């Protein structure tokens, strides 16, 4: 298994570089020896601490991410954990790949909704968050790329990657394993006891919390 995260720099420095460093540290602590790969464009410098860099073709952001997920798969690299930079791995999660049946595995959002999100069109259309995906299928990502290419330029630049992933899952052509929310868990507040969660996801405004304490 390899861990891959995408980051392309929009300038000399961004908050995502600092987040990625926390992510890298967490993977090293939870899973020593697991290779970490920085997925990026042709210009962004490699982030310190990674084992490799995979450079993809330029293009709209969301479309580029999906394309790199597809291109990263190969005979030598059949199993990937793709994560966003705002993620902390707290436990060894290699056991997920002990199940040989799935193409991709994603975590349920059940138990992580805010009251204002329950039943919204957004959550109904995108029941799975793309910030943590266990993958062993190149074809799955190629299908998401093809679907996103049919969408608007706005979708190809932002959020269309998650929407396309959910639409391909909903189509039912691939075996998808749904994990408990612990594998993509957004903390609710600073100081919350999250020691039992496998993977923390500091999505949205939670990013400001990620470096404020030693997770876990």
Residue, then its C-alpha position, 0 to 999 in steps of 0.5 A: x500500500x502507498x499513501x498519496x496526497x495531492x497538493x499543487x502550489x498556488x503561490x510561494x507558500x500555502x496552508x496546505x504545505x503545513x497541513x501536509x507536513x502534519x499528515x506525513x508525520x502522522x502516517x510515519x507514526x501510525x504506519x512506519x515504512x509505508x511509502x508516501x507520495x506527493x501527487x502534484x503538477x509539473x511546477x510545485x516543489x516536492x514537500x519535505x518528507x515524502x518518498x516520491x513525487x508523481x507529476x501529472x498533466x496540467x488542467x482544472x484542479x478537480x479534473x487533475x486530481x482524478x486523472x492523477x488518481x487513475x495514472x498512479x495505479x499500476x502493476x507495481x502500485x495496485x493499492x493506494x490510500x488517497x487522502x487530502x492534506x487536511x488528514x491525520x492518520x491515527x492508527x494502522x489502517x493497512x488491514x482495510x486491504x485484507x478484504x480483497x473484494x472491493x475496488x474502492x472503500x469509502x467511509x460513511x458520513x453517518x454520525x458525522x453530520x451537523x444538524x443543519x446538513x441532515x437531509x440536504x441535497x448536498x449530502x444526498x447527492x454526495x453521501x461519501x467524502x473524497x478526502x479518504x479513499x482506499x483504492x485498487x481500481x484504475x478503471x474506477x478513476x478513469x470513469x470518474x474522469x470521463x464523467x467529469x469531462x462532461x461537466x461544466x468548467x466550474x465543476x472541473x475546477x472545484x468539487x466536481x471530483x467528489x460529485x463524479x466519484x459519488x455518481x460512479x459509486x451510485x451507478x453500481x458498476x464497481x464493488x464499493x466497501x463502506x467503512x465506518x465513519x472512524x475512517x474519515x472522521x471530522x472532529x467536532x471541537x478542539x479537545x474532543x476525545x478522538x483517540x478511537x478514530x482511525x483517520x481524522x479529517x480536518x475539512x473546512x474550517x477545522x483546518x485551523x485546528x490541525x496544528x493546535x495539538x498533537x493528534x492523536 
